[in-house]
């Protein structure tokens, strides 16, 4: 075989090999492009799918989508709960701040204030089960306005003594009925606080009629008259009619 023919064969084989290599590279690039295009198309198709068909979750035997579950969770968290009526009603029954009393000021209807009795001044406030009497003060003979109360009613009494001093002893007494708490004694000694006031409770007598509270301060007595039960009827004639 002549040398030039051998050279031609070698060149031909080389060209064929190069052609095959180029063809394979083009084919690989085409496959890669096709794969990328297919993945992009699948992603686009997935994004176009209805929400109800994505990420389905089995809930109690029924299929729901994840987006629906998230939406339900948000709606549940934003749900406005009704107020707790039971707690509110219980609080209104037990909270003293919710209790409304009728406030009565006997001096509001007076044209002029009476003269003060001899001795230190005193103001009283009395709270019953339904009323609160304020600005009670003695007249010139030491009598405070008479109050009408029910049998065995609990009275909360506050005494303001502007001329007293903190630590001063005040004696209170129930000479004709009623009691202080559970004690058997009809009288007790109380101490004036730094605000020059005294707070205590008493129970009205169970018998209809007069029941008085005596307050003794510095040798002077002030009296709070109470009437137990219905106020007495006033007679209009000799026959009582």
KAZIRA-V658762 format. One record per residue. N is the residue number from 1. PSI is psi in whole degrees, -180 to 180 (NA if undefined). Layout:
N & PSI
N & PSI
This chain:
1 & 136
2 & 149
3 & -37
4 & -30
5 & -38
6 & -41
7 & -39
8 & -40
9 & -43
10 & -43
11 & -40
12 & -44
13 & -40
14 & -43
15 & -40
16 & -41
17 & -43
18 & -40
19 & -42
20 & -41
21 & -45
22 & -40
23 & -42
24 & -41
25 & -43
26 & -39
27 & -41
28 & -42
29 & -38
30 & -40
31 & -41
32 & -43
33 & -41
34 & -39
35 & -45
36 & -42
37 & -39
38 & -42
39 & -43
40 & -40
41 & -39
42 & -40
43 & -43
44 & -41
45 & -38
46 & -41
47 & -26
48 & -7
49 & 149
50 & 146
51 & -33
52 & -16
53 & -2
54 & 140
55 & 56
56 & 141
57 & 136
58 & 122
59 & 105
60 & 31
61 & -12
62 & 143
63 & 130
64 & 153
65 & 158
66 & -38
67 & -38
68 & -39
69 & -42
70 & -41
71 & -41
72 & -39
73 & -42
74 & -43
75 & -37
76 & -39
77 & -29
78 & 1
79 & 133
80 & 116
81 & 141
82 & 153
83 & 151
84 & 97
85 & -36
86 & -47
87 & -40
88 & -43
89 & -38
90 & -40
91 & -40
92 & -27
93 & -27
94 & -20
95 & 119
96 & -28
97 & -25
98 & -11
99 & 124
100 & 126
101 & 149
102 & 123
103 & 127
104 & 127
105 & 98
106 & -29
107 & -13
108 & -28
109 & -3
110 & 139
111 & -36
112 & 150
113 & 140
114 & 164
115 & 150
116 & 146
117 & 170
118 & 139
119 & -175
120 & 151
121 & 159
122 & 138
123 & 145
124 & 150
125 & 129
126 & 127
127 & 123
128 & -169
129 & -22
130 & -4
131 & 157
132 & 115
133 & 129
134 & 164
135 & 37
136 & 127
137 & 151
138 & 154
139 & -164
140 & -14
141 & 12
142 & 13
143 & 130
144 & 164
145 & 141
146 & 138
147 & 145
148 & 123
149 & 170
150 & 158
151 & 133
152 & 23
153 & 141
154 & 128
155 & 131
156 & 120
157 & 135
158 & 129
159 & 127
160 & 124
161 & 88
162 & -20
163 & 5
164 & 171
165 & 153
166 & 133
167 & -7
168 & 145
169 & 133
170 & 135
171 & 130
172 & 149
173 & 146
174 & 90
175 & -20
176 & 55
177 & 162
178 & 173
179 & 162
180 & 105
181 & -134
182 & 4
183 & 152
184 & -26
185 & 146
186 & -8
187 & 160
188 & 157
189 & 132
190 & 156
191 & 131
192 & 132
193 & -178
194 & -17
195 & 12
196 & 43
197 & 164
198 & 139
199 & 130
200 & 168
201 & 156
202 & 160
203 & 128
204 & 158
205 & 159
206 & -9
207 & 137
208 & 137
209 & -160
210 & 144
211 & 119
212 & 151
213 & 122
214 & 137
215 & 118
216 & 123
217 & 122
218 & 42
219 & 4
220 & 142
221 & 133
222 & 142
223 & 130
224 & 106
225 & 135
226 & 143
227 & 123
228 & 128
229 & -163
230 & 142
231 & 145
232 & 146
233 & 140
234 & 131
235 & 139
236 & -2
237 & 176
238 & -28
239 & 3
240 & 3
241 & NA
